Amino acid sequence: MGHYAPGVVSIRDLAVPPVPGFFYAQYNAYYQADRYVDGDGNKRLNFESEGGEVKLDTDVDVLAIAPVFLWSTSKKIMGANYAFYVAPNLSKSSVSAKLSVLGQVGKAKDDAFGLGDTFVQPIWLGWQGEHYDFALGAGVYLPTGKYDAGEGDNIGLGFWTGQLQSSAYWYLDEARASALEFAVTYEFHGEQEDTGITPGDHVSLEYGFSQYLSERFEVGISGYSQWQIERDKRPMMTELALDPNAKGEVHALGVQADYWFSPRFNLSLRYMNEYKGKARFQGDWIALNFIWTSVPMF
């Protein structure tokens, strides 16, 4: 899995703010997965070994709190509004596993809490028209989270990631009450600390539709797909790892509702269900997000 978690941010949050000012967003996301899906899409790993049939059950719980400090400037670059932001995060994770071999059961559990990897996006350009928004962004994930190879209480991933992202919105009416969203994110990763593994690049596709039912209340549906487009590069000593040649992928659908309690404060609730995956954990996201703006938005 890469750094970028598609589907966590609210549907309209991938557009550059239309007015200059300071924006504070906080994404509070809970992820729960009770299965690892292998490279063939099997949701429970039952496989044969020299000691007989092996069964592996997993349970993963992650709570991520990601504050975003965003500045939308009055500067224009190639006709686009220029913005930039910094997004550190705190995470709490719990990973448990049960391994059954010939009727014997072994269990393990690791819990961790701390600072995760930090995302910095110094370039975010937005072009806006009466019926559209288009944005391009470039940033990097810094490996600020704890990572020790072989330990189970890691918060960070132990490698750098560069990210390129484009998003497009089409508004069906002049008031922008109805919006279609389409976004593509590309991640390219560095070598993981102490393991010699370089994760394969990832591409994420996000799409959605949102509708304001009043000036303050919005509902929407959205989905995402993420693919690992090349296999991990591994040292020879790690080639016996589970699914060493598999490329991960995941697909999800979900819903959203949000409300502007004032022209400066918005609260959003999202649920995303990962209905299909390969070579990775597969589960569900619940996100409670809020945004505070220094300028009124209506």
Backbone as CSV, one residue per row, in Angstrom:
resi,resn,N_x,N_y,N_z,CA_x,CA_y,CA_z,C_x,C_y,C_z
1,MET,0.844,-1.191,0.000,0.000,0.000,0.000,0.878,1.239,0.000
2,GLY,0.407,2.279,-0.700,1.156,3.516,-0.745,0.747,4.473,0.366
3,HIS,1.197,5.726,0.258,0.868,6.729,1.255,-0.539,7.295,1.069
4,TYR,-0.939,7.534,-0.167,-2.189,8.250,-0.416,-3.396,7.349,-0.138
5,ALA,-4.346,7.875,0.647,-5.566,7.143,0.979,-6.737,7.772,0.225
6,PRO,-7.104,7.255,-0.934,-8.226,7.840,-1.681,-9.529,7.658,-0.918
7,GLY,-10.450,8.587,-1.115,-11.763,8.447,-0.509,-11.920,9.057,0.861
8,VAL,-10.829,9.536,1.480,-10.936,10.118,2.820,-11.416,11.560,2.753
9,VAL,-10.838,12.361,1.850,-11.233,13.772,1.769,-12.623,13.882,1.151
10,SER,-13.323,14.953,1.498,-14.675,15.170,0.997,-14.657,15.433,-0.513
11,ILE,-15.804,15.248,-1.147,-15.875,15.222,-2.601,-15.312,16.484,-3.237
12,ARG,-15.617,17.651,-2.681,-15.210,18.907,-3.323,-13.873,19.443,-2.810
13,ASP,-13.172,18.684,-1.971,-11.960,19.208,-1.322,-10.709,19.152,-2.194
14,LEU,-10.795,18.593,-3.386,-9.621,18.517,-4.253,-9.549,19.681,-5.239
15,ALA,-10.405,20.683,-5.038,-10.352,21.910,-5.838,-9.665,23.006,-5.029
16,VAL,-8.850,23.824,-5.687,-8.196,24.947,-5.027,-9.270,25.935,-4.559
17,PRO,-9.198,26.422,-3.311,-10.198,27.397,-2.840,-10.318,28.585,-3.791
18,PRO,-11.538,29.067,-4.012,-11.751,30.113,-5.018,-11.329,31.504,-4.565
19,VAL,-11.077,31.681,-3.267,-10.723,33.008,-2.743,-9.458,32.892,-1.901
20,PRO,-8.655,33.970,-1.830,-7.454,33.938,-0.988,-7.838,33.868,0.497
21,GLY,-6.998,33.196,1.278,-7.231,33.112,2.710,-6.565,31.896,3.307
22,PHE,-6.707,31.746,4.618,-6.183,30.589,5.335,-7.321,29.607,5.585
23,PHE,-7.037,28.321,5.355,-8.028,27.282,5.546,-7.431,26.196,6.441
24,TYR,-8.201,25.798,7.436,-7.783,24.680,8.288,-8.780,23.540,8.112
25,ALA,-8.273,22.402,7.689,-9.102,21.205,7.559,-8.554,20.128,8.480
26,GLN,-9.444,19.337,9.037,-8.996,18.193,9.838,-9.778,16.959,9.413
27,TYR,-9.027,15.959,8.943,-9.621,14.707,8.488,-9.409,13.651,9.576
28,ASN,-10.518,13.155,10.095,-10.491,12.155,11.171,-11.048,10.858,10.596
29,ALA,-10.176,9.943,10.252,-10.584,8.759,9.494,-10.297,7.481,10.285
30,TYR,-11.265,6.588,10.278,-11.119,5.279,10.928,-11.213,4.201,9.855
31,TYR,-10.207,3.328,9.829,-10.167,2.244,8.838,-10.171,0.915,9.567
32,GLN,-11.043,-0.003,9.148,-11.116,-1.325,9.753,-11.132,-2.382,8.662
33,ALA,-10.240,-3.352,8.783,-10.172,-4.454,7.816,-10.020,-5.754,8.580
34,ASP,-10.840,-6.732,8.269,-10.762,-8.023,8.942,-10.220,-9.115,8.027
35,ARG,-9.611,-8.699,6.933,-9.100,-9.707,6.013,-7.953,-9.130,5.173
36,TYR,-7.015,-9.969,4.885,-5.999,-9.683,3.882,-6.405,-10.429,2.623
37,VAL,-6.420,-9.737,1.504,-6.805,-10.349,0.240,-5.535,-10.663,-0.544
38,ASP,-5.393,-11.911,-0.964,-4.157,-12.301,-1.638,-4.168,-11.864,-3.099
39,GLY,-3.113,-12.223,-3.824,-2.960,-11.794,-5.208,-4.004,-12.348,-6.149
40,ASP,-4.736,-13.381,-5.718,-5.813,-13.947,-6.532,-7.188,-13.463,-6.100
41,GLY,-7.225,-12.546,-5.120,-8.500,-12.021,-4.658,-9.175,-12.852,-3.593
42,ASN,-8.482,-13.873,-3.032,-9.066,-14.683,-1.973,-9.089,-13.895,-0.664
43,LYS,-10.227,-13.887,0.019,-10.389,-13.046,1.199,-9.873,-13.696,2.483
44,ARG,-9.572,-14.957,2.465,-8.943,-15.597,3.620,-7.829,-16.475,3.112
45,LEU,-6.681,-16.392,3.738,-5.522,-17.126,3.234,-5.484,-18.534,3.836
46,ASN,-5.918,-19.493,3.052,-5.766,-20.905,3.393,-4.813,-21.516,2.371
47,PHE,-3.671,-21.995,2.818,-2.706,-22.518,1.869,-1.975,-23.712,2.476
48,GLU,-1.413,-24.518,1.602,-0.715,-25.720,2.032,0.753,-25.437,2.284
49,SER,1.306,-26.056,3.314,2.732,-25.978,3.600,3.231,-27.371,3.940
50,GLU,4.527,-27.490,4.218,5.082,-28.796,4.558,4.470,-29.341,5.843
51,GLY,3.988,-28.441,6.715,3.383,-28.879,7.970,1.891,-29.107,7.877
52,GLY,1.302,-28.926,6.692,-0.128,-29.108,6.526,-0.806,-27.810,6.148
53,GLU,-2.144,-27.789,6.270,-2.897,-26.599,5.885,-2.690,-25.471,6.898
54,VAL,-2.478,-24.270,6.382,-2.270,-23.086,7.208,-3.419,-22.121,6.966
55,LYS,-4.006,-21.610,8.054,-5.061,-20.613,7.964,-4.600,-19.345,8.677
56,LEU,-4.788,-18.202,8.043,-4.365,-16.927,8.601,-5.548,-15.966,8.636
57,ASP,-5.886,-15.486,9.833,-6.919,-14.469,10.010,-6.250,-13.192,10.507
58,THR,-6.663,-12.046,9.965,-6.073,-10.772,10.362,-7.169,-9.772,10.719
59,ASP,-6.808,-8.808,11.551,-7.721,-7.732,11.918,-6.905,-6.460,12.074
60,VAL,-7.248,-5.434,11.317,-6.506,-4.180,11.321,-7.459,-3.037,11.653
61,ASP,-7.070,-2.202,12.614,-7.821,-1.006,12.969,-6.861,0.174,12.970
62,VAL,-7.196,1.224,12.226,-6.349,2.411,12.148,-7.213,3.649,12.336
63,LEU,-6.807,4.522,13.263,-7.432,5.831,13.429,-6.397,6.881,13.059
64,ALA,-6.690,7.680,12.045,-5.765,8.711,11.570,-6.396,10.086,11.737
65,ILE,-5.644,11.001,12.321,-6.066,12.391,12.481,-5.094,13.246,11.694
66,ALA,-5.578,13.860,10.624,-4.707,14.591,9.706,-5.136,16.050,9.618
67,PRO,-4.469,16.949,10.349,-4.737,18.380,10.173,-4.064,18.898,8.909
68,VAL,-4.734,19.795,8.211,-4.213,20.380,6.986,-4.187,21.905,7.149
69,PHE,-3.001,22.490,6.986,-2.828,23.935,7.078,-2.620,24.461,5.659
70,LEU,-3.631,25.136,5.132,-3.675,25.492,3.717,-3.743,27.010,3.557
71,TRP,-2.907,27.518,2.661,-2.923,28.928,2.320,-3.245,29.078,0.831
72,SER,-4.340,29.769,0.544,-4.692,30.111,-0.825,-4.292,31.563,-1.033
73,THR,-3.381,31.812,-1.960,-2.811,33.145,-2.123,-3.547,33.925,-3.209
74,SER,-3.215,35.197,-3.304,-3.750,36.035,-4.377,-2.863,36.014,-5.612
75,LYS,-1.782,35.225,-5.558,-0.828,35.141,-6.662,-1.409,34.299,-7.804
76,LYS,-1.128,34.722,-9.041,-1.545,33.988,-10.223,-0.319,33.416,-10.926
77,ILE,-0.389,32.150,-11.334,0.659,31.501,-12.103,0.013,30.875,-13.337
78,MET,0.375,31.348,-14.504,-0.204,30.875,-15.763,-1.729,30.962,-15.732
79,GLY,-2.239,32.007,-15.108,-3.670,32.211,-15.030,-4.375,31.420,-13.949
80,ALA,-3.607,30.665,-13.152,-4.191,29.819,-12.112,-3.991,30.435,-10.735
81,ASN,-4.950,30.202,-9.846,-4.766,30.549,-8.441,-3.708,29.633,-7.842
82,TYR,-2.845,30.205,-6.975,-1.764,29.429,-6.374,-2.045,29.212,-4.885
83,ALA,-1.939,27.950,-4.453,-2.116,27.591,-3.053,-1.057,26.561,-2.668
84,PHE,-0.853,26.390,-1.367,0.065,25.367,-0.871,-0.396,24.937,0.516
85,TYR,0.017,23.746,0.946,-0.402,23.281,2.266,0.559,22.258,2.846
86,VAL,0.444,22.069,4.166,1.218,21.089,4.928,0.225,20.229,5.700
87,ALA,0.441,18.907,5.698,-0.496,17.989,6.343,0.254,16.944,7.153
88,PRO,0.565,17.229,8.427,1.078,16.176,9.307,-0.080,15.260,9.709
89,ASN,0.210,14.193,10.414,-0.892,13.365,10.905,-0.474,12.573,12.127
90,LEU,-1.457,12.251,12.937,-1.306,11.348,14.074,-2.092,10.085,13.770
91,SER,-1.552,8.945,14.161,-2.228,7.680,13.875,-2.169,6.756,15.074
92,LYS,-3.231,5.989,15.226,-3.269,4.892,16.189,-3.650,3.641,15.433
93,SER,-2.832,2.618,15.521,-3.091,1.398,14.771,-3.060,0.186,15.687
94,SER,-3.861,-0.797,15.331,-3.874,-2.076,16.027,-3.946,-3.171,14.974
95,VAL,-2.974,-4.062,14.990,-2.920,-5.163,14.034,-2.837,-6.468,14.811
96,SER,-3.786,-7.359,14.570,-3.764,-8.664,15.224,-3.854,-9.748,14.165
97,ALA,-3.252,-10.885,14.450,-3.250,-12.002,13.506,-3.378,-13.316,14.259
98,LYS,-4.043,-14.264,13.623,-4.169,-15.603,14.183,-3.748,-16.607,13.115
99,LEU,-2.795,-17.442,13.467,-2.261,-18.438,12.541,-2.597,-19.827,13.063
100,SER,-3.249,-20.638,12.224,-3.659,-21.987,12.619,-2.956,-23.008,11.738
101,VAL,-2.218,-23.942,12.363,-1.521,-25.004,11.641,-1.771,-26.316,12.368
102,LEU,-2.417,-27.278,11.691,-2.690,-28.595,12.261,-3.401,-28.500,13.606
103,GLY,-4.352,-27.591,13.701,-5.125,-27.462,14.925,-4.471,-26.631,16.002
104,GLN,-3.199,-26.259,15.830,-2.516,-25.410,16.799,-2.698,-23.942,16.403
105,VAL,-3.025,-23.101,17.372,-3.334,-21.707,17.100,-2.306,-20.805,17.768
106,GLY,-1.753,-19.895,16.977,-0.867,-18.870,17.518,-1.456,-17.498,17.257
107,LYS,-1.318,-16.600,18.238,-1.882,-15.259,18.105,-0.816,-14.206,18.368
108,ALA,-0.981,-13.063,17.694,-0.068,-11.937,17.900,-0.850,-10.653,17.741
109,LYS,-0.445,-9.611,18.500,-1.114,-8.320,18.396,-0.117,-7.210,18.667
110,ASP,-0.180,-6.160,17.854,0.678,-4.992,18.030,-0.177,-3.735,17.978
111,ASP,0.096,-2.815,18.920,-0.587,-1.526,18.955,0.449,-0.419,18.883
112,ALA,0.065,0.692,18.245,1.002,1.810,18.105,0.228,3.117,18.045
113,PHE,0.870,4.184,18.535,0.294,5.514,18.455,1.422,6.524,18.316
114,GLY,1.249,7.498,17.431,2.278,8.517,17.304,2.148,9.317,16.025
115,LEU,3.188,10.097,15.755,3.247,10.925,14.556,3.484,10.060,13.330
116,GLY,2.667,10.260,12.309,2.840,9.527,11.065,3.683,10.315,10.085
117,ASP,3.706,9.874,8.845,4.449,10.574,7.801,3.712,11.864,7.423
118,THR,4.476,12.885,7.046,3.944,14.223,6.786,3.918,14.507,5.293
119,PHE,2.805,15.065,4.821,2.691,15.425,3.416,2.843,16.932,3.256
120,VAL,3.688,17.340,2.311,3.904,18.751,1.997,3.619,18.948,0.514
121,GLN,2.705,19.866,0.189,2.405,20.164,-1.216,2.695,21.642,-1.476
122,PRO,3.894,21.960,-1.992,4.253,23.364,-2.218,3.663,23.945,-3.496
123,ILE,3.149,23.073,-4.378,2.598,23.532,-5.658,1.178,23.010,-5.799
124,TRP,0.238,23.935,-5.847,-1.167,23.580,-6.086,-1.780,24.708,-6.901
125,LEU,-2.090,24.436,-8.149,-2.593,25.435,-9.082,-4.033,25.107,-9.470
126,GLY,-4.893,26.135,-9.462,-6.292,25.925,-9.786,-6.811,26.905,-10.826
127,TRP,-7.369,26.370,-11.899,-8.013,27.181,-12.941,-9.528,27.062,-12.755
128,GLN,-10.212,28.188,-12.794,-11.637,28.199,-12.496,-12.421,28.938,-13.567
129,GLY,-13.581,28.396,-13.887,-14.502,29.021,-14.812,-15.908,28.955,-14.253
130,GLU,-16.852,29.420,-15.018,-18.236,29.453,-14.531,-18.762,28.059,-14.217
131,HIS,-18.366,27.082,-15.031,-18.889,25.725,-14.856,-17.812,24.690,-14.556
132,TYR,-16.600,25.093,-14.228,-15.556,24.094,-14.008,-14.499,24.577,-13.018
133,ASP,-13.807,23.607,-12.432,-12.569,23.792,-11.678,-11.594,22.729,-12.158
134,PHE,-10.340,23.130,-12.365,-9.298,22.180,-12.730,-8.060,22.493,-11.898
135,ALA,-7.429,21.473,-11.335,-6.294,21.705,-10.440,-5.169,20.719,-10.734
136,LEU,-3.935,21.189,-10.532,-2.732,20.360,-10.603,-1.915,20.586,-9.337
137,GLY,-1.427,19.503,-8.745,-0.642,19.617,-7.525,0.546,18.679,-7.537
138,ALA,1.616,19.075,-6.838,2.808,18.245,-6.689,3.289,18.353,-5.253
139,GLY,3.570,17.207,-4.637,4.007,17.210,-3.248,4.824,15.986,-2.908
140,VAL,5.194,15.874,-1.621,6.045,14.777,-1.175,5.649,14.368,0.234
141,TYR,5.676,13.056,0.492,5.482,12.513,1.832,6.855,12.337,2.483
142,LEU,7.036,12.956,3.637,8.279,12.865,4.381,8.159,11.738,5.405
143,PRO,9.160,10.852,5.515,9.076,9.716,6.447,9.332,10.131,7.893
144,THR,8.417,10.946,8.435,8.563,11.441,9.805,8.024,10.476,10.849
145,GLY,7.229,9.497,10.435,6.661,8.541,11.379,7.651,7.463,11.765
146,LYS,7.464,6.889,12.940,8.347,5.826,13.426,8.302,4.621,12.496
147,TYR,9.486,4.149,12.111,9.570,2.926,11.326,10.843,2.175,11.680
148,ASP,10.691,0.942,12.122,11.809,0.041,12.382,11.479,-1.291,11.736
149,ALA,12.315,-1.713,10.809,12.073,-2.972,10.104,11.974,-4.119,11.110
150,GLY,10.963,-4.938,10.951,10.788,-6.083,11.830,9.952,-5.793,13.065
151,GLU,9.647,-4.531,13.331,8.828,-4.180,14.481,7.359,-4.079,14.069
152,GLY,6.468,-4.334,15.026,5.048,-4.303,14.731,4.349,-3.034,15.158
153,ASP,5.087,-2.099,15.769,4.449,-0.878,16.272,4.811,0.334,15.419
154,ASN,4.988,0.127,14.120,5.330,1.228,13.228,4.103,2.093,12.920
155,ILE,4.353,3.402,12.794,3.324,4.348,12.369,3.620,4.834,10.956
156,GLY,4.883,5.126,10.656,5.283,5.524,9.315,5.538,4.325,8.428
157,LEU,5.718,4.594,7.121,5.971,3.521,6.157,7.447,3.315,5.868
158,GLY,8.296,4.244,6.302,9.737,4.036,6.157,10.296,4.372,4.792
159,PHE,9.561,5.133,3.974,10.105,5.537,2.677,9.485,6.867,2.247
160,TRP,10.195,7.565,1.341,9.708,8.801,0.742,8.742,8.475,-0.395
161,THR,7.782,9.359,-0.615,6.871,9.218,-1.754,6.665,10.583,-2.407
162,GLY,6.857,10.645,-3.717,6.479,11.826,-4.481,5.073,11.639,-5.020
163,GLN,4.308,12.725,-5.070,2.919,12.616,-5.509,2.572,13.715,-6.512
164,LEU,1.914,13.319,-7.607,1.346,14.233,-8.592,-0.157,13.997,-8.632
165,GLN,-0.920,15.077,-8.645,-2.372,14.925,-8.602,-3.047,15.944,-9.520
166,SER,-4.064,15.502,-10.218,-4.907,16.399,-11.011,-6.363,16.123,-10.653
167,SER,-7.172,17.176,-10.641,-8.593,17.020,-10.350,-9.397,17.922,-11.283
168,ALA,-10.609,17.487,-11.590,-11.494,18.251,-12.462,-12.917,18.174,-11.916
169,TYR,-13.587,19.315,-11.921,-14.981,19.397,-11.500,-15.796,20.062,-12.610
170,TRP,-16.982,19.521,-12.833,-17.912,20.131,-13.778,-19.206,20.428,-13.029
171,TYR,-19.622,21.695,-13.056,-20.816,22.136,-12.342,-21.975,22.247,-13.326
172,LEU,-23.079,21.604,-12.973,-24.198,21.488,-13.897,-25.087,22.723,-13.926
173,ASP,-24.847,23.661,-13.002,-25.674,24.859,-12.948,-24.794,26.040,-12.532
174,GLU,-25.289,27.260,-12.753,-24.506,28.446,-12.455,-24.251,28.630,-10.964
175,ALA,-25.145,28.132,-10.126,-24.966,28.246,-8.680,-23.983,27.211,-8.131
176,ARG,-23.512,26.304,-8.967,-22.582,25.234,-8.578,-23.167,24.318,-7.509
177,ALA,-24.468,24.145,-7.512,-25.106,23.262,-6.549,-24.873,21.794,-6.878
178,SER,-24.703,21.477,-8.165,-24.477,20.097,-8.611,-23.069,19.998,-9.189
179,ALA,-22.293,19.007,-8.717,-20.899,18.899,-9.147,-20.527,17.459,-9.447
180,LEU,-19.859,17.272,-10.576,-19.227,15.998,-10.917,-17.733,16.109,-10.642
181,GLU,-17.157,15.090,-10.004,-15.731,15.102,-9.633,-14.994,13.967,-10.332
182,PHE,-13.754,14.263,-10.740,-12.878,13.247,-11.310,-11.447,13.632,-10.939
183,ALA,-10.681,12.725,-10.342,-9.317,13.046,-9.910,-8.409,11.837,-10.111
184,VAL,-7.156,12.112,-10.476,-6.138,11.078,-10.659,-4.919,11.455,-9.824
185,THR,-4.402,10.500,-9.061,-3.227,10.710,-8.212,-2.181,9.653,-8.538
186,TYR,-0.948,10.094,-8.759,0.155,9.183,-9.075,1.209,9.274,-7.968
187,GLU,1.621,8.112,-7.437,2.650,8.050,-6.392,3.860,7.273,-6.888
188,PHE,5.052,7.830,-6.657,6.279,7.087,-6.929,7.110,7.074,-5.642
189,HIS,7.579,5.869,-5.269,8.132,5.641,-3.940,9.646,5.449,-3.955
190,GLY,10.262,5.808,-2.833,11.667,5.529,-2.626,11.868,4.183,-1.939
191,GLU,13.112,3.842,-1.680,13.444,2.567,-1.045,13.110,2.611,0.443
192,GLN,12.505,1.546,0.923,12.134,1.469,2.331,13.368,1.252,3.206
193,GLU,13.391,1.964,4.319,14.528,1.918,5.228,14.761,0.508,5.769
194,ASP,15.992,0.046,5.693,16.476,-1.212,6.293,15.981,-2.488,5.605
195,THR,15.065,-2.401,4.644,14.567,-3.617,4.002,15.085,-3.789,2.584
196,GLY,15.489,-2.689,1.931,15.907,-2.759,0.540,14.764,-2.890,-0.433
197,ILE,13.517,-2.800,0.052,12.337,-2.928,-0.807,11.929,-1.554,-1.321
198,THR,11.685,-1.443,-2.619,11.135,-0.229,-3.209,9.732,-0.551,-3.704
199,PRO,8.701,-0.033,-3.029,7.325,-0.343,-3.452,7.063,0.144,-4.871
200,GLY,6.252,-0.610,-5.594,5.868,-0.203,-6.937,4.987,1.032,-6.928
201,ASP,5.015,1.792,-8.020,4.221,3.019,-8.117,2.724,2.704,-8.032
202,HIS,1.955,3.700,-7.564,0.505,3.564,-7.424,-0.219,4.646,-8.217
203,VAL,-1.378,4.293,-8.750,-2.289,5.246,-9.391,-3.648,5.113,-8.720
204,SER,-4.233,6.259,-8.328,-5.557,6.278,-7.717,-6.508,7.087,-8.589
205,LEU,-7.700,6.568,-8.779,-8.767,7.251,-9.504,-9.921,7.498,-8.537
206,GLU,-10.339,8.761,-8.411,-11.472,9.111,-7.559,-12.544,9.801,-8.397
207,TYR,-13.798,9.523,-8.078,-14.900,10.102,-8.827,-16.090,10.280,-7.879
208,GLY,-16.973,11.217,-8.210,-18.123,11.427,-7.346,-19.086,12.448,-7.905
209,PHE,-20.225,12.551,-7.240,-21.249,13.547,-7.562,-21.798,14.081,-6.259
210,SER,-21.866,15.420,-6.138,-22.445,16.016,-4.939,-23.527,17.000,-5.326
211,GLN,-24.493,17.141,-4.419,-25.653,18.001,-4.674,-25.999,18.761,-3.404
212,TYR,-26.022,20.100,-3.496,-26.512,20.910,-2.388,-28.039,20.909,-2.429
213,LEU,-28.654,20.468,-1.310,-30.110,20.465,-1.201,-30.616,21.789,-0.649
214,SER,-29.707,22.551,-0.055,-29.995,23.912,0.394,-28.677,24.667,0.368
215,GLU,-28.661,25.896,0.816,-27.425,26.668,0.814,-26.362,26.050,1.702
216,ARG,-26.778,25.261,2.719,-25.844,24.736,3.713,-25.667,23.219,3.670
217,PHE,-26.647,22.474,3.151,-26.647,21.010,3.278,-26.342,20.348,1.942
218,GLU,-25.344,19.445,1.969,-24.883,18.757,0.756,-24.878,17.258,0.978
219,VAL,-25.227,16.491,-0.051,-25.113,15.035,-0.031,-24.357,14.606,-1.287
220,GLY,-23.772,13.401,-1.233,-23.024,12.952,-2.397,-22.750,11.465,-2.384
221,ILE,-22.367,10.960,-3.534,-21.906,9.577,-3.685,-20.533,9.636,-4.354
222,SER,-19.674,8.686,-4.020,-18.327,8.712,-4.586,-17.748,7.310,-4.596
223,GLY,-16.634,7.187,-5.296,-15.940,5.916,-5.361,-14.486,6.127,-5.691
224,TYR,-13.710,5.082,-5.540,-12.304,5.149,-5.919,-11.781,3.775,-6.300
225,SER,-10.729,3.804,-7.093,-9.957,2.612,-7.432,-8.492,2.973,-7.318
226,GLN,-7.705,2.061,-6.792,-6.261,2.273,-6.674,-5.545,1.023,-7.171
227,TRP,-4.545,1.248,-8.015,-3.773,0.149,-8.575,-2.287,0.352,-8.310
228,GLN,-1.601,-0.717,-7.968,-0.141,-0.721,-7.989,0.253,-1.136,-9.402
229,ILE,0.942,-0.255,-10.117,1.134,-0.489,-11.548,2.431,-1.216,-11.864
230,GLU,3.288,-1.420,-10.863,4.474,-2.251,-11.062,4.766,-2.998,-9.771
231,ARG,5.378,-4.151,-9.891,5.657,-4.959,-8.710,6.736,-4.304,-7.860
232,ASP,6.761,-4.669,-6.580,7.801,-4.179,-5.683,9.168,-4.696,-6.132
233,LYS,10.170,-3.862,-5.944,11.554,-4.291,-6.179,12.122,-4.780,-4.859
234,ARG,12.513,-6.060,-4.838,12.933,-6.694,-3.593,14.322,-7.304,-3.724
235,PRO,15.106,-7.283,-2.636,16.346,-8.051,-2.627,16.036,-9.538,-2.727
236,MET,16.987,-10.318,-3.170,16.771,-11.751,-3.357,16.326,-12.424,-2.070
237,MET,16.800,-11.941,-0.919,16.499,-12.600,0.348,15.028,-12.449,0.742
238,THR,14.310,-11.522,0.119,12.899,-11.337,0.470,11.966,-11.926,-0.574
239,GLU,12.470,-12.655,-1.541,11.613,-13.164,-2.612,10.633,-14.229,-2.123
240,LEU,10.868,-14.781,-0.909,9.944,-15.769,-0.369,8.790,-15.124,0.376
241,ALA,8.693,-13.810,0.349,7.599,-13.104,1.005,6.270,-13.475,0.358
242,LEU,5.179,-13.279,1.130,3.850,-13.586,0.629,3.542,-12.760,-0.610
243,ASP,3.111,-13.427,-1.688,2.756,-12.754,-2.945,3.832,-11.782,-3.425
244,PRO,5.099,-12.216,-3.573,6.160,-11.265,-3.932,5.973,-10.635,-5.302
245,ASN,5.253,-11.306,-6.197,5.068,-10.769,-7.546,3.721,-10.087,-7.742
246,ALA,2.873,-10.115,-6.719,1.536,-9.553,-6.859,1.569,-8.035,-6.834
247,LYS,0.633,-7.433,-7.550,0.452,-5.983,-7.540,-0.907,-5.682,-6.912
248,GLY,-0.885,-4.857,-5.848,-2.104,-4.597,-5.102,-3.081,-3.719,-5.865
249,GLU,-4.347,-3.888,-5.555,-5.383,-3.005,-6.076,-6.586,-3.054,-5.150
250,VAL,-7.407,-1.993,-5.186,-8.604,-1.949,-4.351,-9.638,-1.050,-5.016
251,HIS,-10.926,-1.347,-4.781,-12.035,-0.594,-5.366,-13.088,-0.367,-4.286
252,ALA,-13.680,0.833,-4.258,-14.606,1.181,-3.185,-15.711,2.098,-3.685
253,LEU,-16.836,2.076,-2.963,-17.958,2.984,-3.190,-18.457,3.490,-1.845
254,GLY,-19.033,4.709,-1.830,-19.497,5.232,-0.563,-20.406,6.440,-0.716
255,VAL,-20.774,7.009,0.437,-21.702,8.135,0.491,-21.149,9.204,1.420
256,GLN,-21.726,10.408,1.309,-21.267,11.549,2.104,-22.432,12.480,2.386
257,ALA,-22.396,13.118,3.557,-23.319,14.205,3.879,-22.538,15.259,4.649
258,ASP,-22.753,16.542,4.335,-22.066,17.586,5.086,-22.943,18.818,5.218
259,TYR,-22.588,19.652,6.201,-23.420,20.805,6.543,-22.528,21.973,6.938
260,TRP,-22.842,23.163,6.420,-22.169,24.397,6.814,-22.911,24.985,8.016
261,PHE,-22.315,24.872,9.208,-22.936,25.429,10.398,-22.852,26.956,10.415
262,SER,-21.879,27.483,9.695,-21.752,28.923,9.489,-21.037,29.113,8.163
263,PRO,-20.944,30.333,7.636,-20.213,30.527,6.378,-18.726,30.190,6.458
264,ARG,-18.227,29.916,7.670,-16.809,29.598,7.837,-16.536,28.170,8.319
265,PHE,-17.566,27.414,8.693,-17.336,26.107,9.316,-18.219,25.041,8.686
266,ASN,-17.560,23.973,8.205,-18.243,22.863,7.543,-17.891,21.551,8.225
267,LEU,-18.883,20.675,8.385,-18.680,19.341,8.957,-19.179,18.307,7.968
268,SER,-18.370,17.268,7.727,-18.686,16.263,6.710,-18.526,14.862,7.283
269,LEU,-19.437,13.962,6.954,-19.379,12.561,7.353,-19.354,11.709,6.099
270,ARG,-18.364,10.792,6.027,-18.202,9.932,4.852,-18.090,8.471,5.270
271,TYR,-18.612,7.578,4.412,-18.434,6.132,4.589,-18.063,5.530,3.241
272,MET,-16.985,4.741,3.233,-16.521,4.090,2.005,-16.323,2.594,2.275
273,ASN,-16.880,1.764,1.405,-16.744,0.309,1.512,-15.860,-0.210,0.384
274,GLU,-14.769,-0.863,0.747,-13.899,-1.500,-0.250,-14.485,-2.864,-0.599
275,TYR,-15.045,-2.968,-1.780,-15.780,-4.168,-2.161,-14.934,-5.181,-2.927
276,LYS,-13.731,-4.763,-3.351,-12.886,-5.691,-4.103,-11.433,-5.272,-3.944
277,GLY,-10.540,-6.265,-3.851,-9.130,-5.941,-3.727,-8.243,-7.129,-4.056
278,LYS,-6.955,-6.842,-4.171,-5.949,-7.881,-4.400,-4.657,-7.483,-3.690
279,ALA,-4.005,-8.444,-3.064,-2.669,-8.289,-2.488,-2.580,-7.114,-1.520
280,ARG,-3.563,-7.004,-0.615,-3.559,-5.924,0.374,-4.704,-6.165,1.351
281,PHE,-4.772,-5.357,2.396,-5.927,-5.383,3.272,-7.132,-4.777,2.562
282,GLN,-8.320,-5.247,2.943,-9.566,-4.754,2.356,-10.558,-4.525,3.479
283,GLY,-11.127,-3.314,3.542,-12.019,-3.011,4.652,-12.930,-1.834,4.370
284,ASP,-13.167,-1.013,5.409,-14.105,0.105,5.328,-13.493,1.347,5.968
285,TRP,-13.833,2.518,5.382,-13.440,3.821,5.920,-14.672,4.531,6.480
286,ILE,-14.509,5.162,7.648,-15.471,6.136,8.146,-14.677,7.396,8.459
287,ALA,-15.096,8.529,7.890,-14.343,9.774,8.084,-15.281,10.881,8.547
288,LEU,-14.874,11.575,9.610,-15.571,12.759,10.098,-14.620,13.937,9.909
289,ASN,-14.919,14.790,8.953,-14.012,15.866,8.558,-14.633,17.228,8.845
290,PHE,-13.783,18.197,9.160,-14.301,19.553,9.265,-13.313,20.546,8.673
291,ILE,-13.846,21.686,8.240,-13.058,22.750,7.623,-13.445,24.078,8.271
292,TRP,-12.424,24.847,8.635,-12.629,26.215,9.101,-11.910,27.150,8.139
293,THR,-12.571,28.207,7.713,-11.994,29.128,6.749,-11.896,30.524,7.361
294,SER,-10.882,31.258,6.952,-10.700,32.629,7.441,-11.584,33.627,6.707
295,VAL,-12.188,33.186,5.606,-13.086,34.034,4.822,-14.429,33.337,4.658
296,PRO,-15.539,34.046,4.681,-16.851,33.417,4.485,-16.941,32.789,3.103
297,MET,-17.577,31.605,3.041,-17.690,30.886,1.785,-19.043,31.108,1.113
298,PHE,-19.988,31.785,1.778,-21.254,32.150,1.133,-21.870,33.295,1.910
